[in-house]
Amino acid sequence: MVAAARAGDGGAMDALFRRFAPVVHGVLLGYVQRSDADDLTQDVFETVLARLPELRDDAAFPGWVVSIARHAALDAKRRRAPTVGDAALDVAAGPGSVEDRLDADHALRAIRGLPEAYRETLLLRLVEGLTGPEIAERTGLTPGSVRVNLHRGMAMLREAFAGAARGTEP
């Protein structure tokens, strides 16, 4: 699929987008607000298309696209200074009750506070709905690493929620 996309096959590029867009979006959510992640997902794939001829090993595509997504997220985060209303932007948009959106925003903030490996793996599982094997396949991680990251990330997330319930930080 990667070789076909590099050769200019629009269908192959579309297939790569459909397959890897949830991964890119999940990585971006670890750094930026949902509305920014939506826009940046498109930007990442424009970069991927422009830089695809530079990719030497087609098998490296999953890790390469994740790396581009991380760099795009960090660049966007640096360009945009956080404002007081940022959390409200994520909460105000989206389906569900205000209480549900506040809970989701609280969870997203807690996940963003985790180390990168756990944060990305949890976002791909909990927000993007990918299974462990799908995460491994689409990020280039081993299935064992994904399991460990999910297990440790969930433990850290439970600890963060328990600390918040007690009124303390983990």
C-alpha positions in Angstrom: 0.0 0.0 0.0 2.8 2.4 0.9 4.7 1.7 -2.3 1.5 2.2 -4.4 0.9 5.5 -2.6 4.5 6.6 -3.3 3.9 5.7 -7.0 0.9 8.1 -7.0 -2.0 5.7 -6.5 -4.7 7.9 -5.0 -6.7 4.9 -3.8 -3.6 3.6 -1.9 -3.2 7.0 -0.2 -6.8 7.1 0.7 -6.5 3.6 2.2 -3.5 4.7 4.2 -5.4 7.7 5.5 -8.4 5.6 6.5 -6.2 3.1 8.3 -3.9 5.5 10.1 -6.1 8.6 10.6 -7.4 7.3 14.0 -3.8 6.7 15.1 -2.7 10.2 14.1 -5.8 11.7 15.7 -5.2 9.8 18.9 -1.5 10.9 19.1 -2.5 14.5 18.5 -5.2 14.4 21.2 -2.4 13.8 23.7 -1.1 17.3 23.0 -3.8 19.6 21.7 -7.5 20.2 21.9 -10.0 18.1 20.0 -10.8 20.8 17.4 -7.1 21.3 16.8 -6.5 17.6 16.5 -9.2 17.3 13.9 -7.5 20.0 11.7 -4.0 18.8 12.4 -4.9 15.2 11.3 -5.4 16.6 7.8 -2.1 18.6 8.0 -0.2 15.5 9.0 -1.4 13.6 6.0 -0.5 16.5 3.7 3.0 16.3 5.2 3.0 12.5 4.8 2.0 12.8 1.1 4.7 15.4 0.4 7.4 13.4 2.3 6.5 9.9 1.2 9.3 9.7 -1.3 11.8 10.2 1.6 10.6 7.0 3.3 13.1 4.3 2.5 11.5 1.3 4.1 7.7 0.8 3.6 7.6 -1.3 6.8 8.7 1.7 8.8 5.5 3.7 7.7 3.6 3.2 11.0 6.4 4.6 13.2 7.1 7.3 10.7 3.6 8.6 10.5 3.3 8.6 14.3 6.6 10.5 14.5 5.2 13.1 12.0 2.0 13.4 14.1 4.1 14.0 17.3 6.2 16.7 15.7 3.1 18.4 14.3 1.4 18.3 17.8 4.4 19.7 19.5 4.8 22.4 16.9 1.1 23.4 17.3 1.4 23.3 21.0 4.4 25.7 20.9 2.7 28.0 18.5 -0.4 28.3 20.5 -0.1 29.5 24.1 -2.8 27.9 26.3 -5.6 30.1 27.4 -7.9 29.9 30.4 -10.8 28.9 28.2 -9.0 26.0 26.5 -10.7 23.3 28.6 -14.0 24.9 28.0 -13.5 24.6 24.3 -13.3 20.8 24.5 -16.2 20.7 26.9 -18.5 23.0 25.0 -18.3 21.0 21.8 -19.5 17.5 21.3 -22.5 15.3 22.0 -23.8 14.3 25.4 -24.8 16.2 28.5 -22.6 19.0 30.0 -21.8 16.7 32.9 -20.7 13.9 30.6 -18.5 16.3 28.6 -17.0 17.6 31.8 -16.2 14.0 32.9 -14.7 13.3 29.5 -12.6 16.5 29.7 -11.4 15.6 33.1 -10.4 12.1 31.9 -8.6 13.6 28.8 -6.7 16.0 31.1 -5.6 13.1 33.3 -4.5 11.1 30.3 -2.5 14.1 29.0 -0.6 14.1 32.3 0.7 10.6 31.7 4.1 9.7 30.1 3.9 9.8 26.3 3.9 6.0 25.7 1.0 5.4 28.1 -0.8 8.5 27.0 -0.8 7.6 23.3 -1.6 4.0 23.8 -4.6 4.8 26.1 -5.9 7.5 23.7 -5.8 5.0 20.8 -7.6 2.5 22.9 -10.1 4.6 24.9 -10.8 7.5 22.5 -10.1 6.0 19.0 -11.4 2.6 19.9 -8.5 0.6 18.5 -7.8 -2.9 19.9 -4.4 -3.8 21.3 -3.4 -5.7 18.1 -4.5 -2.8 16.0 -2.5 -0.3 18.1 0.6 -2.6 17.7 0.1 -2.9 13.9 -0.5 0.8 13.3 2.2 2.2 15.6 5.0 -0.3 15.1 5.0 -1.2 18.8 5.1 -4.9 19.7 1.9 -6.4 21.0 3.7 -7.0 24.4 4.6 -3.3 24.6 1.0 -2.3 23.9 -0.3 -4.6 26.6 2.3 -3.3 29.1 1.6 0.4 28.1 -2.2 -0.2 28.5 -1.8 -2.0 31.8 0.6 0.6 33.3 -1.3 3.5 31.8 -4.6 2.4 33.2 -3.0 1.9 36.6 -1.6 5.4 36.5 -5.0 6.8 35.4 -6.8 5.0 38.2 -4.2 6.5 40.6 -4.8 10.0 39.2 -8.6 9.6 39.6 -8.2 8.3 43.1 -5.9 11.2 44.0 -8.5 13.7 42.5 -11.3 12.1 44.5 -9.2 12.5 47.7 -8.3 16.0 46.7 -4.7 15.2 46.3 -2.4 14.8 43.3 -1.0 11.4 42.5 
